Amino acid sequence: MNARVAFSWLFAAISAVMLGLAAGAVWMVPTLYMQRPLPWLAVVVGWLLGKAIRHWVRPPGPGAAVLAALAALTAALYVNLLTAAARIAGLMGLGLVDTLRTAGFGLLLQLAELGSGPADDVWYAIGMGLAAFTAGRAMKAKASR
């Protein structure tokens, strides 16, 4: 593997993680509005991430499928961490950024685990599977006229 291919895959992995973080932040908007977790949105987020990675990050194939599943996992983890931070911020009267800094990753991860159930994990797995399927699937050729 030459340096150009390695750099290409590194850039694709970073892009997938950034897309996952952005999707998790957008997922947080309806979660805060409804004031309850919405794990079923993992299906919608997974499909969108799969399409985004297939079209913009990597061509369809197994590599794109792995990157899309990684992005969906990142989105699910991030929305749960943000939800835990928003709950702490609301209870203690702090800002969200201050809460994220003060609480730290470990505490937010434990609170996210306490706040989710087994059914939530099933939704996240379905979203990851759909993201991988969508990203790995070959695009249909457009008929020329």
N, C-alpha and C positions, 0 to 999 in steps of 0.2 A: 504494500500500500504506500503510495507516494504522499508527500506532504499536502498536495492539493486535494486529494480525496479525503484525507484525514481532517483537513480544515473544513471541507464541505460538510462532512458528517457532524463535526463539532458545532458548526454554525446552525445546522438543521436541528440538532438537539437543543441548543440554546433558544432557537426560535420556537420550538415546540413547547418548551417550558414557559416562555414569555406569553405565548398564545394561551396556555393553560391558566396562567395567572390573570391575564386579562379576562378570560371567560369566567373565572371564579369571582372576579370583582363585579362583573356584569350580573352574574347569578345572584350576588349578594343584594342587589336592588330589590327584586321581588321578595326575597327572603325577609328583608327588613320591613318592607311594606306590609306583608302578610303577618309579620311577627311570629313566624313559626318556620321550622325547616321545610324545605321543598325538595326532597331528594329525588323525586320523579323528574325534575328538570335535568337530571344527569343524562337522560335519554336525548333531550333536545340539544344540550350542550355537547354531548358526544358526537352527535350527527354533524353539528356545525364545525366542530374541531376536525373531524375526519375529512370533511369537504375542504376546509381551509388548508390542511396539511397536504392533501392530495393535489390541490391546484397550485399552491404557492410555495410550499416548502420542499417537498420531494415528489418525484413521479410515483404513480401507483405501484405498489409492490409490498413485500414483507417489511422492508425498512420503514416505509411510510406508515404501515399498520402499527409497528412498535412505537414510533414517534407519536402517533395519534392516541394510542392507549396511554402513553406517558403524559401527554397533554391533558387528557380527561382525568387521570388520577391527580394531576397537579391542581386542576380546577376544583375537584371535589375536596381535596385536602385544604385548599386555600379558602373556599367558602366556609368550611367548618371552623377553621381558625378565626376567620373574620367574624363569624357569628358568635363564637365564644368571647372574642374581644369586645364585640358590641354589647353583649350582655353584661360583662364586667364594667364597661364604661358607663352603661346606663345605671347600674346599681350603685356605683361609687361616685358618679358625677364627674367623671374624667373625660377627656377627649379620647377619640379612638386611637390616634397616633401615640399619645402618652400611655394608653393602656397597652398597646402593642409593645412599646419599649419596656415598660415596667414589668409586665407579666412574663414576657419571654416565650420562646418557642415551646419549651417543655410543659409549662403550665397550660398554655393554650391547647396544646395537643392532648393533654390529659382531660381537659374540660370538653374538648370536641369528642373524645372517645366516650365520655360519660353521657353526652347529650345525644348520641346516635344509637340506634338499635340495629338488630340484625337485618331488618327489612331495608334499612337505609343502605347497608352494604350491598344488598342484592341490586338495588337501583344503580349504585355506582358501578358495579360489575357489568350490568347491562349497558350502561353508558360507555364504559371502556370498550366492551365488545363491539358495540355499534360504531364507535369511533374507529377501531381497528378495521372492521369490515368495510366501512365507507372509504377509508384512506387506502386500503389495499386493493380495492376493486378497480379494475381497469375501466377507463372512461369509454363511453360509446362513441364510435366514430360518427362525425356529422356527415350526413349525405350531401354530396355536392350536386348542385343543380346545373 
